[in-house]
């Protein structure tokens, strides 16, 4: 009946050791869940306008929590990350890709890698790129949640309708 029998550890110490191991295992699992999302910064990530965007990024996008990233001018949401943002990418030139306006921010939508969609701002320098895993979240919801932050970059142009090239009429 003795917990002091030779060769045997007392019962309370076993419980303490098991509890310590459980806490250590839980801590390492929590640490693994909160690792920073690796990123390569965009060429103009150090632009002051990108800093204005990053400080305005929401804590949640489409119900996904914001994660830490490893590069300047970036943002990520979800675990695994389903929404990725990079500020400072090259502004796109004229394109025939679909363009939508969300809260006064124009976005070009590249669906060539579906179900991963690439949204890039149009008419803002530097441009902002958002990659969305459409299997996890709707791209329209993600850009709606991000447009307020992106609007910190002043618009210097925007989408035009192919039917209305620059407002010209048949009379010239």
BAKOL-485965 format. One record per residue: residue number from 0; x, y, z of N, C-alpha, C in turn. Coordinates in pm, 1 decimal. Example, Ala and Ser with C-alpha at 12.3 -4.5 7.8 and 13.67 -1.06 7.14 Angstrom:
% BAKOL-485965
 resi      n_X      n_Y      n_Z     ca_X     ca_Y     ca_Z      c_X      c_Y      c_Z
    0   1319.0   -569.0    780.0   1230.0   -450.0    780.0   1320.0   -330.0    780.0
    1   1285.0   -225.0    708.0   1367.0   -106.0    714.0   1290.0      3.0    787.0
***
This chain:
% BAKOL-485965
 resi      n_X      n_Y      n_Z     ca_X     ca_Y     ca_Z      c_X      c_Y      c_Z
    0     79.8   -117.4      0.0      0.0      0.0      0.0     84.5    124.2      0.0
    1    204.2    105.2     -2.2    292.4    219.0      9.2    330.8    270.1   -128.1
    2    328.2    400.7   -140.7    371.0    463.1   -265.1    521.8    471.9   -268.5
    3    586.6    424.1   -163.3    731.3    433.6   -156.4    798.4    299.9   -180.6
    4    731.2    206.6   -245.9    794.4     78.1   -276.3    911.5    100.6   -370.5
    5   1021.1     32.2   -349.5   1137.2     48.6   -436.5   1101.1     10.0   -580.5
    6   1151.9     91.6   -675.8   1131.3     62.3   -816.9   1000.4    113.7   -872.2
    7    917.4    170.5   -789.0    789.1    222.7   -836.6    777.0    369.1   -798.8
    8    730.6    448.7   -892.4    710.9    590.9   -865.6    579.1    610.5   -793.6
    9    574.8    705.5   -706.6    449.1    735.1   -639.4    342.8    776.2   -741.6
   10    219.1    738.2   -715.2    108.4    766.6   -804.9     94.3    915.8   -833.0
   11    102.6   1005.0   -735.0     87.1   1147.0   -764.2    192.5   1197.1   -863.8
   12    314.9   1146.2   -859.4    418.4   1191.3   -952.3    387.3   1146.7  -1094.6
   13    328.7   1029.4  -1109.7    290.8    982.2  -1243.1    185.5   1075.5  -1300.8
   14     88.5   1109.9  -1221.9    -16.1   1201.3  -1268.8     41.7   1338.3  -1304.4
   15    134.6   1386.1  -1221.4    197.2   1514.2  -1247.5    276.7   1508.5  -1378.4
   16    350.4   1400.0  -1399.0    429.1   1385.1  -1521.7    336.3   1376.6  -1643.4
   17    226.9   1303.1  -1630.7    132.4   1291.3  -1742.2     68.9   1426.5  -1772.6
   18     34.0   1500.4  -1670.3    -25.9   1631.8  -1690.5     73.9   1727.0  -1755.7
   19    200.5   1719.1  -1713.3    304.1   1803.5  -1772.2    322.6   1771.3  -1920.0
   20    323.8   1642.5  -1953.5    337.4   1601.9  -2093.6    216.8   1648.6  -2175.9
   21     98.9   1639.2  -2119.0    -20.6   1682.5  -2191.3    -16.7   1832.5  -2219.1
   22     25.9   1911.0  -2120.3     36.2   2055.5  -2139.8    142.6   2086.6  -2244.1
   23    256.0   2018.6  -2239.1    362.5   2041.9  -2337.1    315.4   2006.2  -2478.0
   24    245.1   1895.5  -2490.9    194.2   1854.9  -2622.6     92.3   1955.8  -2673.9
   25      4.5   2002.4  -2586.5    -94.7   2101.9  -2627.1    -27.5   2230.8  -2670.0
   26     74.5   2272.2  -2597.6    144.7   2395.3  -2632.2    209.8   2385.0  -2768.3
   27    270.6   2270.5  -2798.8    335.6   2258.0  -2929.0    231.5   2252.0  -3040.1
   28    114.1   2194.8  -3013.9      9.1   2194.6  -3115.2    -42.9   2335.1  -3139.5
   29    -61.3   2411.5  -3033.2   -107.9   2548.1  -3049.6     -5.7   2632.2  -3124.1
   30    122.2   2610.3  -3094.6    227.0   2682.3  -3164.3    226.0   2648.1  -3312.2
   31    204.8   2521.2  -3344.7    203.2   2478.8  -3484.6     87.6   2544.1  -3559.0
   32    -25.1   2564.9  -3492.2   -140.4   2625.4  -3556.4   -119.8   2773.2  -3583.7
   33    -33.0   2837.5  -3509.7    -19.4   2982.0  -3523.2    109.1   3023.2  -3594.0
   34    170.3   2933.8  -3669.5    290.1   2971.3  -3743.3    255.6   3075.7  -3848.5
   35    350.9   3163.0  -3873.1    331.6   3267.7  -3973.5    322.1   3206.5  -4112.7
   36    239.5   3266.2  -4196.0    222.0   3221.5  -4333.5    340.3   3274.1  -4414.8
   37    417.0   3185.2  -4479.4    533.7   3231.8  -4556.4    490.6   3303.2  -4684.6
   38    558.9   3412.7  -4714.4    526.3   3497.2  -4829.3    653.9   3552.9  -4888.5
   39    651.3   3579.7  -5017.9    751.7   3663.9  -5081.7    684.5   3799.7  -5098.9
   40    750.6   3906.9  -5056.2    687.2   4038.1  -5071.7    678.0   4076.5  -5218.8
   41    580.9   4157.7  -5250.8    565.6   4211.7  -5386.0    676.5   4315.0  -5408.4
   42    708.5   4344.5  -5534.4    817.4   4437.7  -5563.3    804.4   4575.0  -5495.8
   43    683.6   4627.4  -5483.6    664.5   4758.7  -5422.0    597.4   4750.2  -5285.3
   44    623.2   4642.5  -5211.9    561.0   4622.9  -5080.4    597.7   4732.1  -4981.1
   45    712.3   4796.3  -4999.5    756.2   4900.9  -4907.1    691.9   5036.4  -4936.1
   46    608.7   5045.6  -5038.5    539.7   5170.4  -5072.1    454.1   5214.1  -4952.7
   47    454.7   5343.6  -4924.7    377.5   5396.5  -4811.2    229.0   5363.6  -4822.7
   48    176.4   5356.9  -4945.3     35.0   5322.3  -4961.8      7.3   5179.7  -4916.7
   49    103.9   5089.4  -4933.0     85.7   4951.8  -4884.5     78.5   4949.1  -4732.1
   50    159.5   5032.0  -4668.4    152.5   5040.2  -4521.9     14.0   5087.9  -4479.2
   51    -42.7   5181.9  -4554.3   -177.8   5230.5  -4523.1   -282.0   5120.1  -4537.7
   52   -262.4   5033.3  -4635.6   -354.0   4920.1  -4654.1   -339.8   4821.6  -4538.7
   53   -217.0   4783.6  -4507.5   -193.2   4679.1  -4407.1   -247.6   4718.0  -4269.9
   54   -232.0   4843.5  -4231.1   -283.5   4883.1  -4098.9   -435.5   4883.7  -4094.4
   55   -500.1   4881.3  -4210.1   -646.9   4880.5  -4216.0   -704.6   4740.5  -4240.3
   56   -620.2   4640.4  -4255.9   -670.7   4505.7  -4283.9   -758.0   4456.0  -4169.4
   57   -868.8   4392.4  -4201.7   -959.9   4344.6  -4097.3   -906.1   4220.2  -4026.5
   58   -953.3   4200.0  -3904.7   -915.5   4080.7  -3828.0   -978.7   3954.9  -3886.0
   59  -1091.9   3971.9  -3955.3  -1160.6   3858.6  -4018.2  -1195.0   3892.4  -4162.1
   60  -1181.9   3794.6  -4248.4  -1225.8   3804.2  -4387.5  -1310.6   3681.1  -4415.2
   61  -1434.0   3702.4  -4454.1  -1527.4   3593.3  -4483.9  -1536.5   3495.3  -4367.4
   62  -1529.8   3548.3  -4246.3  -1539.5   3465.4  -4126.7  -1410.9   3394.0  -4088.9
   63  -1303.3   3415.3  -4163.3  -1174.0   3351.8  -4134.8  -1086.1   3448.6  -4056.5
   64  -1015.6   3397.0  -3954.9   -931.1   3482.4  -3871.9   -800.0   3516.2  -3941.3
   65   -752.8   3636.9  -3913.5   -626.2   3683.9  -3969.9   -509.4   3609.5  -3908.1
   66   -409.0   3584.0  -3991.8   -286.9   3516.0  -3947.6   -167.0   3607.3  -3968.3
   67    -63.3   3580.7  -3896.5     62.2   3652.2  -3914.5    127.1   3605.3  -4044.4
   68    199.2   3695.0  -4111.8    270.8   3660.4  -4234.3    419.0   3694.8  -4217.4
   69    501.0   3646.6  -4310.9    645.5   3666.8  -4299.5    697.7   3780.4  -4385.9
   70    612.7   3852.3  -4455.7    660.8   3956.6  -4546.9    581.8   4085.0  -4531.5
   71    648.6   4194.3  -4560.8    588.0   4327.0  -4556.9    480.4   4338.1  -4664.7
   72    373.3   4409.5  -4632.8    268.5   4436.2  -4730.9    180.3   4317.3  -4761.6
   73    166.3   4224.6  -4666.2     88.2   4104.0  -4690.2    -14.7   4081.0  -4580.4
   74   -110.5   3993.8  -4610.4   -210.6   3951.9  -4513.4   -258.8   3812.7  -4549.8
   75   -303.7   3737.4  -4450.0   -354.9   3602.3  -4472.8   -465.3   3574.0  -4372.2
   76   -564.5   3495.5  -4417.3   -677.4   3460.7  -4332.0   -709.4   3313.6  -4350.3
   77   -742.5   3246.6  -4238.8   -782.0   3106.6  -4240.3   -667.5   3014.3  -4203.6
   78   -703.9   2893.9  -4159.0   -604.7   2792.9  -4124.2   -653.6   2658.3  -4176.9
   79   -600.9   2612.7  -4288.9   -493.4   2674.3  -4366.9   -541.0   2801.4  -4434.1
   80   -444.8   2884.6  -4471.0   -476.6   3015.4  -4529.3   -555.1   2998.1  -4659.0
   81   -674.3   3056.6  -4663.3   -760.6   3047.6  -4781.2   -771.7   3180.7  -4853.7
   82   -727.9   3289.3  -4788.8   -726.9   3421.8  -4849.7   -588.0   3480.9  -4825.3
   83   -520.8   3516.8  -4934.1   -385.6   3572.9  -4926.8   -384.4   3707.8  -4996.8
   84   -323.4   3807.9  -4934.8   -316.9   3942.2  -4992.0   -172.1   3986.9  -5000.6
   85   -135.2   4046.0  -5115.7     -3.7   4108.4  -5134.2    -25.0   4246.9  -5192.7
   86     27.5   4346.1  -5126.0     22.8   4482.4  -5176.8    157.6   4513.7  -5240.5
   87    153.4   4591.4  -5349.9    276.7   4631.9  -5414.8    307.4   4555.2  -5542.0
   88    206.9   4484.8  -5595.6    228.2   4414.5  -5721.9    217.3   4513.9  -5836.8
   89    270.0   4475.2  -5951.4    265.4   4559.1  -6071.5    120.8   4583.6  -6112.7
   90     82.5   4708.5  -6131.7    -54.0   4736.1  -6177.2    -77.1   4675.3  -6315.8
   91   -192.7   4614.0  -6335.6   -219.6   4552.9  -6466.3   -250.0   4658.9  -6571.5
   92   -218.1   4624.3  -6694.4   -253.8   4710.4  -6806.5   -393.1   4674.8  -6854.0
   93   -431.0   4729.5  -6969.0   -562.7   4697.5  -7024.2   -579.0   4546.0  -7040.1
   94   -697.5   4498.0  -7013.0   -723.3   4354.2  -7015.9   -867.6   4328.0  -7056.9
   95   -890.5   4208.0  -7103.6  -1027.5   4166.7  -7133.7  -1084.8   4080.2  -7022.0
   96  -1006.6   4060.2  -6913.6  -1059.1   3985.4  -6799.0  -1175.8   4062.5  -6737.4
   97  -1265.1   3988.6  -6675.5  -1381.6   4049.8  -6610.4  -1335.4   4144.1  -6500.5
   98  -1400.1   4258.1  -6490.3  -1367.0   4358.6  -6390.0  -1495.2   4395.8  -6315.8
   99  -1486.6   4396.4  -6183.2  -1603.1   4432.1  -6101.3  -1564.7   4543.7  -6005.9
  100  -1662.8   4621.8  -5967.8  -1641.1   4727.9  -5870.9  -1708.1   4687.6  -5740.1
  101  -1629.3   4687.1  -5631.6  -1680.6   4652.2  -5499.4  -1645.2   4765.9  -5404.9
  102  -1745.2   4835.4  -5356.3  -1725.6   4948.9  -5265.1  -1626.0   5050.0  -5322.1
  103  -1644.4   5084.2  -5448.7  -1562.2   5183.1  -5519.0  -1417.8   5138.4  -5542.7
  104  -1390.7   5010.6  -5532.5  -1260.1   4954.8  -5568.2  -1283.3   4859.7  -5684.8
  105  -1209.9   4881.2  -5795.2  -1222.4   4794.9  -5911.9  -1125.0   4678.3  -5901.7
  106  -1176.4   4559.5  -5929.3  -1099.2   4435.3  -5920.4  -1109.1   4359.5  -6052.0
  107   -995.1   4314.9  -6104.2   -991.1   4223.9  -6218.6   -993.2   4082.8  -6160.3
  108  -1068.6   3993.8  -6223.8  -1080.5   3856.6  -6174.4  -1018.0   3761.2  -6274.8
  109   -915.1   3688.9  -6229.6   -849.8   3587.2  -6312.0   -895.4   3451.2  -6260.4
  110   -975.1   3382.3  -6341.6  -1031.7   3253.1  -6302.6   -958.6   3136.1  -6368.7
  111   -840.8   3160.9  -6426.5   -770.4   3058.5  -6503.7   -719.1   2943.1  -6418.6
  112   -708.6   2960.8  -6286.3   -659.5   2855.2  -6197.7   -769.4   2809.5  -6101.0
  113   -895.9   2814.4  -6147.8  -1009.4   2777.1  -6061.4   -986.5   2637.5  -6004.1
  114  -1023.2   2619.3  -5878.9  -1103.5   2703.6  -5789.8  -1022.0   2807.1  -5711.4
  115   -896.3   2828.8  -5746.6   -820.1   2938.9  -5686.0   -833.2   3058.9  -5778.8
  116   -888.3   3166.2  -5725.8   -911.4   3286.2  -5804.4   -813.1   3395.4  -5763.4
  117   -770.3   3472.7  -5862.7   -679.2   3584.0  -5838.2   -755.5   3713.0  -5867.9
  118   -764.1   3798.5  -5768.3   -824.9   3930.0  -5781.5   -710.5   4031.3  -5773.5
  119   -708.5   4128.8  -5863.6   -606.1   4233.0  -5858.9   -674.2   4367.1  -5882.5
  120   -636.1   4463.9  -5801.7   -698.6   4595.1  -5816.1   -662.5   4655.5  -5950.2
  121   -756.6   4730.5  -6004.1   -736.3   4797.3  -6132.3   -754.4   4946.7  -6111.4
  122   -656.5   5024.9  -6158.6   -665.9   5169.8  -6144.9   -608.9   5221.8  -6015.0
  123   -522.5   5143.2  -5949.9   -457.4   5187.3  -5826.2   -310.0   5148.2  -5833.5
  124   -224.2   5239.6  -5790.3    -80.2   5214.6  -5791.3    -25.1   5246.3  -5653.9
  125     35.2   5146.6  -5588.9     59.1   5009.7  -5633.8    -70.4   4928.4  -5632.0
  126    -66.9   4817.5  -5701.5   -183.9   4729.9  -5706.7   -180.2   4631.0  -5590.6
  127   -297.1   4579.2  -5558.8   -311.8   4478.6  -5453.5   -364.8   4351.2  -5518.2
  128   -303.5   4239.9  -5482.7   -342.5   4108.5  -5533.9   -401.5   4027.2  -5418.9
  129   -514.0   3961.8  -5446.0   -576.3   3874.7  -5346.8   -599.1   3739.5  -5411.9
  130   -546.3   3634.4  -5350.7   -568.1   3497.8  -5396.2   -668.3   3432.8  -5302.4
  131   -770.5   3370.1  -5360.6   -878.2   3312.8  -5280.9   -898.0   3167.4  -5321.0
  132   -902.3   3079.6  -5220.8   -937.7   2940.0  -5243.4  -1090.0   2932.7  -5239.8
  133  -1151.0   2925.8  -5357.1  -1296.8   2931.0  -5367.2  -1363.0   2805.3  -5310.9
  134  -1287.0   2699.4  -5287.0  -1343.7   2582.1  -5219.8  -1368.6   2611.0  -5072.2
  135  -1296.5   2708.6  -5016.0  -1308.5   2740.3  -4874.4  -1391.9   2865.5  -4848.3
  136  -1389.8   2960.8  -4941.7  -1457.1   3089.0  -4919.7  -1491.0   3151.5  -5054.5
  137  -1597.8   3228.1  -5057.7  -1637.9   3296.9  -5181.6  -1546.8   3417.5  -5204.5
  138  -1493.6   3426.8  -5325.3  -1406.8   3538.5  -5359.5  -1475.7   3672.3  -5346.4
  139  -1603.7   3677.8  -5382.4  -1677.5   3803.5  -5373.1  -1687.0   3851.7  -5228.0
  140  -1702.1   3759.6  -5135.7  -1707.4   3795.3  -4993.7  -1571.1   3846.0  -4947.7
  141  -1464.8   3778.2  -4990.4  -1329.8   3817.5  -4949.6  -1296.8   3958.6  -4997.6
  142  -1319.8   3989.0  -5126.2  -1285.2   4122.8  -5174.8  -1377.7   4229.9  -5115.3
  143  -1500.7   4193.5  -5084.6  -1589.9   4289.1  -5017.9  -1534.9   4324.6  -4880.0
  144  -1482.6   4225.5  -4808.5  -1426.1   4250.2  -4675.7  -1294.3   4327.4  -4682.4
  145  -1222.6   4318.2  -4795.2  -1091.4   4382.5  -4808.4  -1095.5   4517.3  -4878.9
  146  -1202.4   4547.2  -4949.5  -1208.4   4670.8  -5028.4  -1192.8   4796.4  -4944.1
  147  -1244.8   4796.9  -4824.6  -1230.4   4914.0  -4738.3  -1085.2   4946.1  -4708.3
  148  -1004.5   4844.7  -4681.6   -861.7   4865.6  -4655.3   -789.0   4907.6  -4782.5
  149   -821.8   4843.3  -4894.2   -755.7   4870.5  -5021.7   -787.4   5011.8  -5070.9
  150   -902.0   5064.8  -5033.6   -941.0   5200.1  -5075.8   -845.8   5306.6  -5022.4
  151   -755.3   5269.8  -4931.1   -654.6   5363.7  -4881.1   -559.5   5406.2  -4993.4
  152   -547.9   5325.2  -5098.2   -466.2   5360.9  -5214.9   -556.1   5441.7  -5308.2
  153   -518.6   5565.2  -5339.2   -603.9   5648.1  -5425.5   -620.6   5586.8  -5565.0
  154   -740.1   5598.4  -5617.7   -767.9   5549.2  -5753.4   -713.4   5649.4  -5854.6
  155   -646.9   5596.7  -5957.2   -599.7   5682.2  -6066.0   -655.2   5634.5  -6200.0
  156   -757.1   5551.1  -6192.6   -822.4   5496.5  -6311.1   -925.8   5395.5  -6265.0
  157   -978.3   5320.5  -6359.3  -1075.9   5219.5  -6322.6  -1120.6   5140.8  -6444.1
  158  -1207.4   5047.9  -6420.2  -1259.2   4962.0  -6525.8  -1344.9   5043.3  -6621.5
  159  -1340.9   5002.7  -6746.1  -1429.3   5061.6  -6846.2  -1502.8   4948.9  -6915.7
  160  -1613.8   4982.0  -6972.1  -1695.0   4885.1  -7044.4  -1644.6   4876.1  -7187.5
  161  -1628.3   4754.1  -7237.9  -1582.8   4736.6  -7375.7  -1677.0   4802.9  -7474.5
  162  -1803.8   4815.2  -7437.0  -1902.9   4879.9  -7523.8  -1887.5   5031.8  -7522.3
  163  -1813.5   5085.8  -7423.1  -1799.2   5229.5  -7408.5  -1651.1   5265.9  -7395.7
  164  -1572.1   5254.7  -7502.6  -1428.6   5282.6  -7494.4  -1399.1   5430.3  -7475.0
  165  -1382.6   5466.8  -7348.6  -1346.7   5603.7  -7317.5  -1455.9   5704.9  -7340.0
  166  -1579.5   5661.2  -7350.0  -1690.5   5753.7  -7362.8  -1708.8   5807.7  -7504.3
  167  -1643.8   5748.6  -7604.1  -1658.1   5796.2  -7740.9  -1795.3   5762.1  -7796.0
  168  -1844.1   5846.9  -7881.1  -1972.6   5820.7  -7946.6  -1947.3   5792.8  -8094.1
  169  -2048.7   5753.9  -8163.6  -2033.5   5725.2  -8306.3  -1992.3   5849.0  -8383.1
  170  -2024.5   5967.7  -8330.3  -1990.6   6091.8  -8399.3  -1846.0   6134.5  -8371.7
  171  -1775.3   6059.4  -8284.4  -1635.5   6090.7  -8257.5  -1621.8   6170.4  -8137.2
***
